Each structure stands twice: as structure tokens, then as C-alpha cells.
Amino acid sequence: MFVWFIFLHPKGPPGPPGAKLRKYDDSPVHTLFDSNAAQSTESFQSTEKALPDHNSDILKTLHYLSDVIESIKKPLGTRENPARVCKDLLDCQQKISDGRFWIDPNLGCTSDAIEVFCNFTAGGQTCLTPLASNKMVFGVGKVQMKFLHLLSMEASHGITVHCLTEPLYNTAVNSSANRHIPIVRSHLRFRGWNGQIFEKDTLLEPHVLQDGCKVQDGSWHQSLFSFQTQDSRQLPITDIQELTSSQPPSQQHIEVGLVCFL
């Protein structure tokens, strides 16, 4: 006879008490989320509101830049829209008459623009007028003059010396006391803008268009001097040396002409 034994394992010790689920108060989280959402919405609305104004400023800036570029490409020669030099006006406009226009060689602020005479007949020369006919001063600053020199390939200037029976340009005359003894006057020396000297018998000899001052008849005469150079920095003439006379100063004076650049 078989006897079945059933072994029952004893019940083990009780396990640790189950962890209780904590209940969090999520109201602060919701409050923070709602606050951030509100700020984001308000910021977006502010940005959306400011966007048209921002776009308007951008459009104004672009429009201004477009006008500046257009004025540079097609200058009018006015004080508000000056050209660099007269030749720019000739290149931009097919039909244009000689006259006075405004230029700004350094293309900076138009407050330093200068009024000049544009000789379009001569190919677009930019001509500066002296402040006074007897003074070699043109009322142009060094910066503008420097840029004008840089933009020019050649320059010309004319000066007239008015005199009363006085030879001024290396002219030999006879003494009234002894007509057989010649008196040789020193020739004039002209100082250019960059300090170089124009004088007779040099590479920078001025062209004498007329030498009426050698005439000794007690009347007023004039000597005309022309300066032309492919180094525009040499002009205008700024001083005349050896302009002396035994006669009173009122019996001789100079007349300064236009200095032109091309």
C-alpha cells in the first residue's frame, strides 16, 4: 500500500509593506505653464504688432539706399545731387550745355560740394573760378582738391600779368640813360599746387601766349601765360615769384583765370 505524503512548505515571512503612491499637488506646475504660455502669447502678439513697423523701417532704408545708388549712377549736378566731376554729367546726359553745376569729388556728405563751371564743349572740363580775379585762391578744401586731382588726367590754367611799360618776362630793353647798355629783367617763376616751379628754359616752361609787357610806350599792356600739364597735381598756380617792379605797385597787377581739369 502506498502512502502519499504531501509536504507543505511553511509560509514565508511577510514581505515589506507595499510603497504607497504619493499624490503630488500639480497646481503650481499648471500655474507655471499657464504663466509661460501667457507670456509667450503676449510676446508673440507684441512681435506681431511691431513687425509691420520693423518692415516699414527696412523698406525705408532700402528705398533710401536705392535713391543714393541711382543718384550716383545718374547725377544731376545740383547741390542735393552733385556729380563727382563735370565729365560724369557729360557721360550721363547726351545733351547738356556749358554752365555752372555742383560737384562733390569725394562723394561724401554733400555739405562740402562745390560749384564749378562745366565746359562740356571742351570734353567735360571741370573749371574752378578764383574767389577774386587778383587772388590765386579757389575756395576748395585740400580733400576735395586731392580727389579732383585723382579723378583728372590733365589740367590747365591761365594767368595774365597787366603792366605799365615794365618788361616782366625775361625781356632785354635799353636804358634811357644809355641805349647801348641792355637791362635784362629776371624771368617770372610760378609755383604750382604741389610746390613745383614753372619757369623759362625748364621742362615746366609756361607757354607765353602774349608778351606785351616788353613794350615801352608808357601804356598799359599785358602778358598772357598758359600752363598745361598731364600731372594735374601741379595746378593751380598758387604764387608768382620775381614779380617786382621799380614802378609803384598800382602800375602792375595780375588777373587769375580759370583752372580746368579733365
C-alpha positions as CSV (number, residue, x, y, z in Angstrom):
1,M,0.0,0.0,0.0
2,F,1.4,3.3,-1.0
3,V,1.1,6.3,1.3
4,W,1.3,9.7,-0.3
5,F,2.9,12.3,1.8
6,I,2.3,15.9,0.9
7,F,4.9,18.2,2.3
8,L,3.7,21.7,2.7
9,H,6.3,24.4,2.7
10,P,5.9,26.8,5.6
11,K,4.6,30.2,4.6
12,G,7.5,32.6,4.3
13,P,7.8,35.8,6.3
14,P,5.7,38.6,5.1
15,G,7.3,40.9,2.6
16,P,7.9,44.6,3.2
17,P,4.9,46.8,3.2
18,G,4.0,48.0,-0.3
19,A,5.1,51.5,-1.2
20,K,2.3,53.9,-1.1
21,L,1.9,56.1,-4.2
22,R,2.4,59.7,-3.4
23,K,-0.1,62.1,-4.6
24,Y,1.5,65.3,-6.0
25,D,-0.1,68.7,-6.0
26,D,0.4,69.7,-9.6
27,S,-1.4,73.1,-9.3
28,P,2.0,75.0,-9.2
29,V,3.0,73.3,-12.4
30,H,-0.1,74.2,-14.1
31,T,0.2,77.8,-12.8
32,L,3.8,78.0,-14.2
33,F,2.8,76.5,-17.5
34,D,-0.2,78.9,-17.8
35,S,2.1,81.8,-16.9
36,N,4.7,80.9,-19.5
37,A,2.0,80.3,-22.1
38,A,0.5,83.7,-21.4
39,Q,3.9,85.4,-21.6
40,S,4.6,83.6,-24.9
41,T,1.3,84.7,-26.3
42,E,1.8,88.3,-25.2
43,S,5.3,88.3,-26.6
44,F,4.1,86.9,-29.9
45,Q,1.3,89.4,-30.1
46,S,3.8,92.2,-29.4
47,T,6.2,90.9,-32.0
48,E,3.4,90.5,-34.5
49,K,2.3,94.1,-33.7
50,A,5.8,95.5,-34.1
51,L,6.5,93.5,-37.3
52,P,4.8,96.0,-39.6
53,D,6.8,98.9,-38.1
54,H,10.0,97.0,-38.5
55,N,9.3,96.1,-42.1
56,S,8.4,99.7,-42.8
57,D,11.8,100.8,-41.4
58,I,13.6,98.2,-43.6
59,L,11.7,99.4,-46.7
60,K,12.5,103.0,-46.0
61,T,16.2,102.1,-45.6
62,L,16.2,100.1,-48.9
63,H,14.4,102.9,-50.7
64,Y,17.0,105.4,-49.4
65,L,19.9,103.2,-50.5
66,S,18.3,102.8,-53.9
67,D,18.0,106.6,-54.3
68,V,21.6,107.0,-53.3
69,I,22.8,104.5,-55.8
70,E,20.6,106.0,-58.5
71,S,21.9,109.5,-57.8
72,I,25.5,108.2,-58.1
73,K,24.7,106.5,-61.4
74,K,22.8,109.5,-62.8
75,P,23.8,112.7,-61.1
76,L,22.0,115.9,-61.8
77,G,24.7,118.3,-60.9
78,T,22.6,120.1,-58.3
79,R,23.6,120.9,-54.8
80,E,21.4,118.0,-53.5
81,N,22.6,115.6,-56.2
82,P,26.1,116.6,-57.3
83,A,28.4,114.8,-59.7
84,R,32.0,113.8,-59.0
85,V,33.3,115.9,-61.9
86,C,31.7,117.5,-64.9
87,K,32.7,114.7,-67.2
88,D,30.3,112.4,-65.3
89,L,27.4,114.7,-66.3
90,L,28.5,114.6,-69.9
91,D,28.7,110.8,-69.8
92,C,25.2,110.5,-68.3
93,Q,23.4,113.1,-70.4
94,Q,23.5,113.3,-74.1
95,K,22.6,116.9,-74.5
96,I,23.8,119.4,-71.9
97,S,25.0,123.0,-72.2
98,D,28.1,124.6,-70.7
99,G,27.3,126.3,-67.4
100,R,27.6,126.2,-63.6
101,F,27.0,122.9,-61.8
102,W,27.7,121.3,-58.4
103,I,30.3,118.6,-57.9
104,D,31.5,116.5,-54.9
105,P,34.7,114.7,-55.9
106,N,35.0,112.7,-52.7
107,L,31.3,111.7,-52.8
108,G,30.9,112.3,-49.1
109,C,28.5,114.5,-47.4
110,T,27.0,117.0,-49.9
111,S,27.7,119.8,-47.4
112,D,31.2,120.2,-48.9
113,A,30.0,120.1,-52.5
114,I,31.4,122.9,-54.7
115,E,30.0,124.9,-57.5
116,V,32.1,124.9,-60.7
117,F,31.9,125.8,-64.4
118,C,31.5,122.8,-66.6
119,N,33.0,123.2,-70.1
120,F,31.2,120.4,-71.9
121,T,32.3,121.9,-75.3
122,A,35.9,121.0,-74.3
123,G,35.1,117.5,-73.4
124,G,33.7,117.9,-69.9
125,Q,36.3,120.1,-68.2
126,T,35.7,120.9,-64.5
127,C,36.8,124.5,-64.1
128,L,37.3,126.3,-60.8
129,T,36.8,130.1,-60.5
130,P,39.1,132.1,-58.3
131,L,37.4,133.9,-55.3
132,A,38.8,137.1,-56.7
133,S,40.3,137.9,-60.0
134,N,43.6,139.2,-58.5
135,K,44.0,136.3,-56.0
136,M,45.1,132.7,-56.6
137,V,42.6,131.3,-54.1
138,F,39.7,129.0,-55.3
139,G,37.8,128.2,-52.1
140,V,38.3,124.4,-52.4
141,G,39.5,122.4,-49.5
142,K,42.6,120.2,-49.7
143,V,40.5,117.0,-49.5
144,Q,38.2,117.9,-52.4
145,M,41.2,119.2,-54.4
146,K,43.1,115.9,-53.8
147,F,40.1,113.9,-55.1
148,L,39.8,116.2,-58.1
149,H,43.4,115.6,-58.9
150,L,42.9,111.8,-58.6
151,L,39.9,111.9,-61.0
152,S,41.7,114.1,-63.6
153,M,44.2,113.1,-66.3
154,E,45.3,116.7,-67.2
155,A,44.9,120.3,-66.1
156,S,45.3,123.8,-67.5
157,H,45.5,127.3,-66.0
158,G,45.8,130.8,-67.4
159,I,47.2,133.9,-65.7
160,T,47.5,137.4,-67.1
161,V,50.0,140.0,-65.9
162,H,49.0,143.6,-66.6
163,C,51.8,146.1,-66.6
164,L,52.6,149.7,-67.5
165,T,55.8,150.0,-69.6
166,E,57.6,147.3,-67.5
167,P,59.1,144.2,-69.1
168,L,58.3,141.2,-66.9
169,Y,59.2,138.1,-68.9
170,N,63.0,137.9,-69.5
171,T,62.9,140.8,-71.9
172,A,66.0,143.0,-72.7
173,V,65.5,146.7,-73.0
174,N,67.8,149.6,-73.4
175,S,68.4,152.0,-70.6
176,S,67.0,155.5,-71.1
177,A,70.4,156.9,-70.0
178,N,72.5,154.7,-72.3
179,R,70.6,153.0,-75.0
180,H,73.7,150.7,-75.7
181,I,73.6,149.1,-72.3
182,P,71.0,146.3,-72.1
183,I,69.0,145.7,-68.9
184,V,67.8,142.1,-68.5
185,R,64.9,141.5,-66.2
186,S,64.6,138.3,-64.2
187,H,62.0,136.0,-65.7
188,L,59.0,135.1,-63.7
189,R,58.7,131.9,-61.7
190,F,55.3,130.3,-61.0
191,R,54.8,128.0,-58.1
192,G,52.3,125.1,-58.7
193,W,49.9,123.4,-56.2
194,N,52.4,120.7,-55.4
195,G,55.3,123.1,-55.0
196,Q,56.9,122.6,-58.3
197,I,58.2,125.7,-60.2
198,F,57.2,126.6,-63.7
199,E,59.9,128.8,-65.3
200,K,61.6,129.6,-68.6
201,D,64.1,127.1,-70.0
202,T,62.9,124.2,-67.9
203,L,60.7,121.2,-68.6
204,L,57.9,123.1,-66.9
205,E,58.2,126.2,-69.0
206,P,54.9,128.1,-69.3
207,H,53.5,128.9,-72.7
208,V,53.7,132.7,-73.3
209,L,50.7,133.5,-75.5
210,Q,51.4,137.2,-75.5
211,D,54.3,139.3,-74.0
212,G,53.0,142.8,-74.3
213,C,54.8,144.0,-71.1
214,K,58.0,144.4,-73.0
215,V,56.6,147.3,-75.0
216,Q,57.9,150.6,-73.6
217,D,55.5,153.2,-74.7
218,G,54.0,154.4,-71.4
219,S,50.8,152.5,-72.0
220,W,49.2,149.5,-70.3
221,H,50.0,146.1,-71.8
222,Q,49.6,142.5,-70.7
223,S,51.5,139.2,-70.8
224,L,49.5,136.0,-71.0
225,F,50.8,132.8,-69.6
226,S,49.2,129.4,-70.1
227,F,50.0,126.3,-68.1
228,Q,49.1,122.8,-69.3
229,T,50.2,119.5,-67.7
230,Q,49.3,115.9,-67.6
231,D,50.1,115.8,-63.9
232,S,47.0,117.5,-62.5
233,R,48.6,117.9,-59.1
234,Q,50.8,120.7,-60.4
235,L,47.9,123.1,-60.9
236,P,46.5,125.6,-60.0
237,I,49.3,128.1,-59.8
238,T,49.5,129.4,-56.2
239,D,52.2,132.0,-56.3
240,I,54.3,134.2,-58.7
241,Q,57.9,134.9,-57.7
242,E,60.1,137.7,-59.1
243,L,57.0,139.8,-59.7
244,T,58.8,143.0,-58.7
245,S,59.0,146.4,-60.4
246,S,60.7,149.8,-59.9
247,Q,57.3,151.3,-60.6
248,P,54.6,151.8,-58.0
249,P,52.5,148.6,-57.3
250,S,49.5,150.2,-58.9
251,Q,51.2,150.0,-62.2
252,Q,51.1,146.2,-62.4
253,H,48.6,143.6,-61.3
254,I,47.7,140.0,-62.1
255,E,44.4,138.5,-63.4
256,V,43.8,134.9,-62.4
257,G,41.9,132.8,-64.8
258,L,40.0,129.5,-64.5
259,V,41.9,126.3,-63.6
260,C,40.3,123.4,-65.5
261,F,40.6,119.6,-65.0
262,L,39.7,116.8,-67.3
